[in-house]
Amino acid sequence: MKRRAYMPDEPSTGLVTSKGEQVPLLGVSIEARVRDLVVQTTLSQRFRNVEDKPIEAVYSFPMGEDSAVCGFEARIGDRLVKGQIEEREKAFEDYDDAMKRGDSAFLLDQYRPDIFLVSVGRLMPGEEASVTISHVSRAESWDRGLRLRIPTTISPRYIPADKLANADPAELDAVCPPTIPGGVPYGLSLSVDIAAGSAIRTVSCPSHPVEVSVKGRKASVSIMGDDVQLDSDFVLEIELEKPSISRCVACREGDGYALMLRLKPEVTAHEQAARDVIFVIDRSGSMGDSIREAKAALLLGLKSLREGDRFNVIGFGTTHQQVFCGLTDYNQESVERAINVTSSWDADLGGTEILEPLEKALKSTDKGHRSSVFLLTDGQVGNEADVIALAGKYRGRCRIFSFGIGQGASGTLVKGAARASGGSAEFIYPGERIEPRVMRQMARSSWALGEGARLDWGSLDPEATTPSDLQAFGEGDDVVAFCRVRSLEKSAVRLVAADSSVLAECVVDIGDADLESDDTIALMMARGLIDDLETGGCSDTGSTWESRKEKAAGDRILDIALRNHLVSSKTSFVAVETRESADATSPAVLRRVPVALTRGWGNLLSSAHFCMTNMGMDPAAASSPGPQILQTIWSSGMSSLTRRRAEPSALAFPRHDKDVRSDKAKTPADPFLDLVSLQRVDGSWEMDQNLARLAGSSVSSIGRALKAPGEVIGTLVGLYLLWTKHSGREDEWRLLAGKAIAWLEKQGIHPTPPPAGLKLEDWLRSIR
């Protein structure tokens, strides 16, 4: 059955119109419980019909891309209606039939792993309904603790023209909901309750003002403010006293058990083999100021490569540009050229045409050679499935290490491309330091033993496991896996490297008294199995009957989702409230809830008035643009904006204006990045005035402390600064220091870190 779709050109369906029609969504509430790695979240949305006729309220909203959505209920007055999981189209038929009878109905659909749509059908005049959605997920782990990311809005998606022409209107409407610049009339309340595996050092939130209370292993966090807009991801970082350890937790699942294993690999020093690295940088208009973070990441990435490597840099938007014609040798000349070319890059290339440049990067890699693509993007595209499928085709040949940069980055694309290729993903929120995440990715990509690593399940005999293949990992990372077994046998599960060495071990010794009291582990495992099927379908191995393989995968997804009562691409939740005096004579009027424009996007939609006027369109439509209008602005207007940036009346992106670039120059310099930029590709530093300035000394004073060639003195000074002034950022400079030490050892010098408080000149005098 064809679903109804909101069409932007229908004046009767506009929610905030010149007629003053009301937004039926009153507010959103999120409550999250963090229990070690497991996150249990309850999302509530409150709707009210203040009109004199029945309405059907439809609202698109995001959730984490790995969320297992397992509960759905609605309350109208004192009546509670529980949702039932059904095959997707059957759920819609039940919802549609209920509305035809004059009953109320509620529907929850998934349109992307991170984009959902709730429909509140036949809300009567004066009625209020509250919808509650439950889901479980996993916090991101890092070497110092945990990180929680809760998306709150859907950024405008760029959809390539061929996809736009053939798109299902209902899907397009869900993925690109109408957007209001300047905020929406409903707000957000959010609280997080934390029980960690060890004592909590700090809890910080780079995205929002919060109130935090910490006591031992527990903490509580609540967002502050009376009018909190849903316009940016909520990000929480939890630093722990003790790092994570290998452990196993389990719960009952039917007549068996579901297990979650957390393994902490020990990454030993290793010889790095030569590799090919292609940096693919998003330069589309939606990147905005995030292009600065992308270029900082590129600088660190380039400096972290080693002699013998090959590299290239590709920038993309509506078109794409390569720094070199193909992979080029890593040397001082090529790095300087790459930095010189990319220093002038800006977010000025229009739409996000990601597929062609990514395919060009992947195709340029050699079979049998260690290859990586570093993808830096906000991920705000609508053809995620095509990108993920492309990444999967090159699994085993090239891994993608992706970065989701800025507000509202698409988790489906950023994590999906990395997962399908065997790489890994990082998210970088505005205001966060990008350097540690870049260096973690560089370390993962350089560690040869991590490629081809596998799990040895010991005496366990799993019926199912997820993930189907391990993603890239490195020092400080956790490796998390799930399995289902018939019986709980005492066993040691080992993480085995490509050379058969054991990297980590997790002892499974769980009795009935140790089992978790709920089914959270089983639900997370089921979500993982579904993810494997959705990304594994892009493999080019096995049968060439792609349609039959896709159908088989779809049938498996449906079976898993129905058995575990999960929303998926094949299943939806539906709830029906049967009314005693149902009246179907008055049709419900569709009210499409607009979403808050992602923070940082406001200038684009104010610029829309200029663009649309110049393209012969009605500027009034920009006040609540639908997908077709956004697409026209993005693909056509963006380029005209950047061409006319010199004209003050053009209402172009201020972040693209040359006058605003002077504001960027006022940003405090980062001495660490200055030091990194001075390091040469072989790991050495030249002793010059710039390096002396960073050391707070002079070239002559430093030269008197140690009589040696300038490169030797400069490299020692560079190491001293890393070890002393930037000691708290070791995870960012470990690879750079390794290059410097290796270079010095070739000169017969074996430096060791200076004792605390020892001045530079005194340390240099101690070196023989």
N, C-alpha and C positions, 0 to 999 in steps of 0.2 A: 504494500500500500504506500502510495506516495505521500510523504509528509508535507504539511503546510510549511511555507517559508515566508518570513517577513521580507518584503521587498521595499527598499528605501524610497522608491518613487510613489508609494501609496500614502497620500497625506493622512488618511484615517488611522494609520498605524504608528505615526510618530508619537513618541511618549512625551517629550518636552517640545511643545509646538506653540505657534502663535495663539492658539486657542487656550493655552494654559492647562493642558491635560497633565495629570499628576503622575509622579513616579510611585509605583505601588510598593517598592522595596523600602522598608523603614531602617534596616540596619543589618549588619553581619557580625556574628560573634564567633570567635575561634578559641577553643580550649585544648591545649596540648599537654600530654603527660609523657615525659621522657624518662624511660627506664633503661639505663645503660644505652645500648644502641637502638632499642625499640621506641618508636614514637606512636602513641595512640591519640588521635585527634578527633574532636567533635566540632563540626561546623554547623552553625545555625543561621538561618536567614528568615527574617520576619517581614511578611507582606500584609498590606492593608488596602482594601478597596474603598476609596473615598468618593467614588463616582456614583451616579444614580442608575447604573446598569451593570450587569455581570461582566467580569473581565477575565481574560486569560493572560497571566503574567509569565513572561519568558525571560530568563536571566542566564547569561554565559558567565562562567567564573573558572579560575584556575585551581589546580591542586598539584602537589608534587607528582612528577612523572612516574614515580615508582609506587604510588599510593595504591593500596588494596582497599577499594571502597566496598565496605561490607555491611553497612547499615543505612536504612532510609526510613524515616517516619515523618508524619505530618500531624499537627494538632490544630484543629479548628474549634475555638472556644474550649469546652471541656471534653471534646471528642478526639481521641488519639487513633490514627490510622497507620498501621504497619505496612511497609512496603514489601513487595514480593519480587524476587528476581525472575525474569522471563527472557526468552529469546527476544532480541531487540525489536523486531517488527511486531511480534505478538504483544509485547508490552505497549507499543504505541496503539495497536488496535484496541486493547482493553481501555486505554486512556481515552481514545477517541469515542468509543462506544459509550463510555460513562458520561461524557459531555453531551452526547446526542440524547441520552436519556434524561438529562437535566441534573445529573449527579456531579459532585466535585471529584477531581482526579489530580494526581500528582505523578510526574514522570521525571526520571533522572537518566540522562544519556551521556555517554562518553563519545566525544568527537576526535579527540587526540588523547594520548595517555595523560596529558596535563591540561586538557580543556574539557569542561563538562557543561551541560546545559540542564537547568531545572525548569519544568513547566508546571505552573499552578493553574489548573483548569477550573473554570466556573467559580470564581470567588465572587460571592454575592455582595451587593451594596452594603457598606458598613461592616463587612466581615473582615476578620484578621486571621491569618494562618501563619504558623511557624513550621518551617521545614528543617529537620535535623539530619545531618549526614555524618556517618562514622567511617573513619578509615585508619589504617595502620601503615606505617612506613618505617624506614631505617634512617637514623641520623648519619651524617657523613662523619667519618673518623679521620683524625689527623694526629701527628705525633704528640701533640700536647693536649688532646682532648676530643671534643665533639663539636660539630657545627650543624645547626638547624636552619633550614631555609624554607620559609612558607610563602609561596606566591600569593598575591592578592588581586592582581589585575591582568588582563590580557592585552599585551602590546599589539598595536596594529601590525598585521601580517602582510608582507609583500608576496603576491601570488603571480608567478610568471604568466604571460598572456595565454599560452596554450592551456594551462591549467584553469585559468579564469574562464576561458571560453566554454570548457566542458564541465565546470564545477556544478555539483548538486547545490541548488539555491539554499536548501536547508543547512547543508554543511557549511557553505560559505557564510551564511548568517551567524552560525554558531561560532565559527573560528574568527570572524571579523565583526564583532558586535558593534552597534552604534556607540560612538565615543563622544564624551563631552569634555572640552577643555575647561580648566578652571575649577574642577571639582564637581562631585555629585551630591545630592541632598541626603544621602544615607552615609553612615560612617562605620567604623570598625572598632570593636573592642576585642582584646586579645590577651590571654594569659597562658603562661607555661609553668608547669610544675615539674621539677627535675629531681630525680633520684639517681645519682651517678654511681659508677663502680668503685670510685675512691673519693677522697676529700676534694672538694672543689676549691680551686685557687681564686679564679675570677670568672665572672659572667659579663660579657660585653655585647652590646648591640650597635653595630655601625649604621644601621638603617633607620632607627626610630628612637626617640626618647623613651626610656623605660624606668620603672622602679624595680630594684633588685634586692632580694634578701637571700643571704647565703649563710648556711649553718651546717658545717661538716660536709656530708655527702649530699645534702639536700639544698635546693634553692627554689625560689619562686620569682617569677618575672611577670610584670603586667605593663602593658603599653600605656603611656601617659598622654593626656590630651582629651578635650571634649569633642573635637571634630577631627578625628583621625581619618584621613582619606585612604581609600584602597587604591593607591597609585604607585606602589613600589613593593618589592619583596621584603618580607620581614626576615632578618638574618640575626642569628644568635650564636655566639661563640662561647664555648664552655671549656675553660682550661682546668685540667685536673692535676692533683699532686703527683699521682703515679700514672705512668703510661698504661695502656691496655695490655692485657695478657691473653694468651691463648686459653679459650674456654668453650664449653658447649652448654646450650640450654635446649630443652625439649618439651613437647606437649603431646598429649594424645591426639591421634587423628584416625577416626574410625576404629578399625581393629589393629592399627599400627601406631607409629609415632612419627612426628615431624621434628627434625633436629636443625638447629642453627649453630654452625661452628665458626668461631672467630679465631683465626690464626695470625700470629704476629711474627713475620719472617725476620730472621737476622740477615741483614745484607752485609756481606763481607766485602773487603776491598777487592777490586777486580780489574783486569786489564780491559780497556775499552777497545773494541774493534771499530774499524772505520765504518761510517754510515752515511747515508744520504738523507738530508733533511730539507723539506720544502715548507716554507712559511707562507700560509695563505691568509691574507689580512682583509677583513671586511671594511670597505670604504664607502658603503652605502650611506645615504643621508640619515638613516635611523641611528647610526653609530654616534653621531653628535660628538660630545666631548670624550666619549669612550675611545676615540681614535688615539688620544694621547696615551691612554693605558696600553693600547695595542702596540704603539710604537715603542713604548718603554719595554714591553715584553719582548719585542723583536730585538732590541738592542741587547738585552740580557741573553736571549737565545743565541744570537750570533756570537757573543763573546764566550759562550759556554761550549761552542763546538771546538774540535781539535784538528790539528794538522792531519791530513789524510782523509778528512770528511769532504763531502761535496754538498752544495746547497743551492737554493734558489729562493726568490721571494716573489709572490704574486699578490697584487692588490686587485680587488674586484668590487663592482657595483653593477650598474646596468651593462658596463663593459669591464674588461679586465686588462691588466698590464703586468708583464713580467720584467724583473730587473735584468735577468739574463735570458738568453734564448733557450737554455736548458740548464741542467745541473752543471755547476762550475766548481773548480777546486777551491778549497778554503785556504785563503792566504791573505796577507795584509792588504794587497791591492783590491781583491774582490770584496772584502768586508768593507773597506773604505768606500768603494763604489756603491755598495748596497745601502750603507748608511746615508751617503750623500743623496742618493735618489729618493729614498723613503722619507727623508727629513721634511720634504715639502708635501708629503701626502696629507690629505685631509678627508673628511667624511663628505665627499662632494661628487660621488659617482652614481647618484640616483638610486635605483631599486636594487634589491638584493638578489641578483642572478648568480646563485652560488654553485649550481650544478656543473656548468661548463668549466669554470676555473678549477674546481675541485677534481673533476675528471682529468683535466690536463695535468694537474699535479700528480695524481695517482698513476696515470699512464707513463709519466716520465721516469718512474722508478724502475729499477732492474730486478727481474726475478732472481732469487738466490742472493740478493744483496740486502743488508739490513737497512730498511727505509722507514721514515716517519714523516707524516704531515702534521704540522702544527697549525691548527685552524683557530683563528681568533675572530669571534663574531658575536653579535647580539642574538643571532638565531631567529630573527623575527621574519620568518618566511612561512608560506603555507604548503610548500611541497616537501615537508620533512620526510615523508615515506620514500620519495625518490632519492633523496640524499642518503638516507640510511641504507637503502638497497644498493646504491653505488658503493658505499663504504664496505658493505658485506662482500661484494664481489672481489675485493682486493684483500680480504682477510688471508693471512699467511704470506702476503707479499709486502704489504705496507700497513702500518698502524696509524690511526688518527688520534692525536693528542689535542683535545679540543678545549677551548676556553669560552665560557659564556660571560661576556663582558657587559656591565651596565645593569640598569633597572629592567626587570621583566624579561630577562633572557629566556629563550625557549629551552626548557629542560628536555623536551622530547627530541629536539634536534641535537643539542650539545651532548647529552648523554647517549642518545641513540647512535650517532655516528661513531662515537668512541667505542661503545659496546660492540657494535656490529663488526668493527675492524680489529678488536682486541687491544685497543688503546685505553685511555682513561680520560676523564673529564674534570675540569675545575671551573668554579664560578667565582667571578671577581665583582664585588659590589662597589659602587662609587664610594671613594674614601678609604677603601681597603688597600693595603699594600699588595701590589701585584707580584713583586719580586719572589716571595717564598713559593707562590704557586707555580710560577714559571720554572723555578729551579727544581721543584718536585717533579714537574713534567719532564724536564731535561734529564734528570737522574733516572726516571723510569724508562725513558726511551734509550738511554745509553747502557742499561744493564742487560747484557746478553743472556745471563743465566735466568732472567725472568721470562724470557721468551721460551715458549714450549714447556713452562712449568705445569705441573699437574698435581692432582690430589690422589694419594694412595689411601684407600678407605680401610685398610687393615682387615680385620675380621668382620666388619660390617658388610652387609649385602644390600645396598640401597636399591629400592625399586625405581626411584626417580631422584635426580639431582639437579640443582641449579646454582650458579649459572652453568650452561653447557660447556663453556670455555672460560678460563680465567682471564680477567683483564690485566693490563700491565700494572705492576706494582714496584715499589722501591722502598728505601729506608723510611721507617716511620709509618708505613701503610699497614692497614689491616687487610687480610684476605678473608672475606665472609662467604660462606657457602651453606646451602640447605640440602637436606636429603630426607627421604621417607624410608623407614625400615619397618619390617614386621615385628621384630623383637629388639630389645635394647641389650646388645652384647657389649661387654667391656672390650674396648678397643683403643688403639692409638691411630688417629688419622694424621697423616703426614703430608706436608707440602714439599714436593720433590722438584728440584731444579732440573734444567735441561741436561746437566752433566750427572744427574742421579744423586747429587748431594741433597741432604735433608735441610730445608730452610726453616721449618717450623713443625711443631708437633702439638696436637690437641688430644688430650686423653678423654675418652668417652666412658664415664663411669657414673651412670645415673640410675637411681632407684625410683620407685613409684613416689616416694615422699619428696623427691627433688623435682618432680614435673611441674611445669607452669600451670596455673589454675585456669588459664583461658586458652583460646585457640589462635592467639596472635601469630605464633611461629608458623603454624600451618597456613594461615592466610597469606603471610609474607612469602612463603614458599610457593603457593599457588600463583601469586602475582609474578614471581620470578619465572615460573614455568611458562606463563602466558607471554612474558617479555621475550623469552628464548624463542618461542614459536613465531612471534611477530618479526623479530630481527633475523632469525635463522632461515626464514623462508626465502631470503635473498641469496642464499648460497648457490654457486653455479656447479656444485658437485651433485652426484646422484643422477636421477632420471632427468631427462630434458622435458618431460611433461609438466611444464610449469603450472598450468591451470589445475591439474589434478593435485600437484603438491600443495598449491595454495588452498584448495578445497579441503584437503586432509588436515592441513594446519588449522584452518578455520573450524573444522569439526572438533579438533582437539581443544581449541580455545573455548568453544562453546561448552564442551563437556566439563572442563576444569572450572569454568566460571559458574555453571549451574550447580555443580556439586559443592562448591565452596561459597555460593551466594555472593558473587563478586560482580561488580559492573565491569564491562569490558567492551571491546569493539563489537562483540556479538551479543551482548546481554545488556539489559536495562532494568532499573527498579521502577515499579509502578505501584501506586496506592490509590484505592477508590473509596470515597466516602459516599455511601448510599443515603440519599435524602428521602425522608418519609413523604414529603410533598414536593417531589421533583417537578420543576417547571422548565421544559425545553423550548418554550415558545419564544423566549428572549435570547437571541444569540449572544454569546460572549464576545466582547471586543478585545482584540489582541493588543496588549500593552508590552512593548519590548523595552526591558530595563537597560538604559545605557550604562556603560562602565566608565570609571574614571580614567582619563588619559594618563598613561604612564608618565611619571615625573620626568621632565626633560623633553617631553614631546610637545609642550604647549606652543612653542614657536612655529612648529610645522603647521598646526591647524590655524593659527592666526595668519600664517603665510598662505593658507589655502584660499582665503578671500582674494588675494592678489592673483594666485594661479588660476582660479576658476573664472575670474573676470576676464583674464587674458585668453582663456580657452572657450569663452562664450557660454559658461555655465552659470547657474544661479548661486551666488555666494552664500545665500541664506542656508543652503543645504549643509554648509560646513559647520553649523552650530551643533549638529548631531549626525556626523557623516556615517553612512553605511559602507560596506565593503567596496562597492563599485566606485563611489566617490573617492574614497581613500586610495584605491588603486590608480585612478586617473591622476590624482594629485601626485602620488609617489612616483609613478613611472613617467609622467609627462612634465609635471610642474617642477619636480626637484631640479632637473637639469636647467630649466629656465631660471630658477632662483639662483643657482650658483653662477650662471652666466652673467646675471645682473646684480651681483653682490655689491658692485660699486655704487648702485643707485639707492640712496636712503629711502626712497618711497617704495622700494620693491618689497618691503617686509620680508626679506630673506632671513634665513637662519642667522641670528646674531653671532652664533658660534662659528659661522663661516666668514664673518665680516672682518676685514683687515684691521679695523679700528679695535675690535674686540681682541684680536690676537695680542695687542699690547698688554691686555689684562693678563693673558696667559704668562707673559714674561714676568709679571709680578709674583707669580707663584713661587714660594720659597724653593730654592735649589736643594736638591738632595745630594749631599756630599758623597754618599755611597754610589749613586749612579754616575756622578762625576768621576769617581775613582774607577768604576767599571769601564767607562767610556775611554779612559786613558790606557787601559791594558791592551797589549798587542796580541795578535792571534796565537803567537807561540807561548803566551803566558807571561811574558816579561813586561816591565814598564821602563820607559826612558826617564832618566832623572832630569826633569825640566822644571820651569817655574810653576807650571800648573800643579804638578805633583807636590812640589815644595809648599805651595800655598795650602793644599789640603792637609799637609803635615804640620802646618803652623810654623814653618822654619824657612830657611833659604837654601838655595842650591850650594852656595859656598860653605855654609855652616855644616850641612850634611856631608859634603865632600871632604871636609877636614876630619870628620869622625871616622871615615873609612876610605882608604886609598884603594880604589878598584874601578873597573870600567863602569861607565854611566848606566848601562843596562843592568849590571849586577846590583849597583847601589839602588837604582830605581825599583827593581823587583823586590829587594829587601824592604824598602820603604812601603811599597804597596802591601806586602804581607803584614808588616807591622801595623799599618792602619786597619787592615781587616781584623787582625787578632786583638786589637785594643779598642779603637774608636767604634768598630762595628761588630764587637764580639756577640752582641745579642741577635745578630742576623746571620749566624753561621749557616743556617739552612739555605740562605740565599747565595752565599759566596763559597760554599764548600768545593764546588767544581772549579771555580775560578782559582781558588788557592791551590788546588791540586795541580792545575796547569803550571802555576808559578813555581811550586816546589819542584816539580819534575824538571822545569827549565834550569833552576838553580843547581839541582843535583848533577845535571849534565856539565855544569861549570865547576863541579867539585865542591860545592857548598851545600851543607845539610843544616838548614836553619831549624830552630825550635822556637816555640812561642816565648815571648819575653815574660819574666816574672811581673806580677802586678805592680804597677807604679813605676817601672823602669822607663826612663825617658828614651826617646828614639836615638839620640846621639850616643848615649851610654850603651844601649843595646848594640848599635853598630860597632862600637869599639870592642865589644866582647866577642865579635865574630872573627874567626880565623879561617 
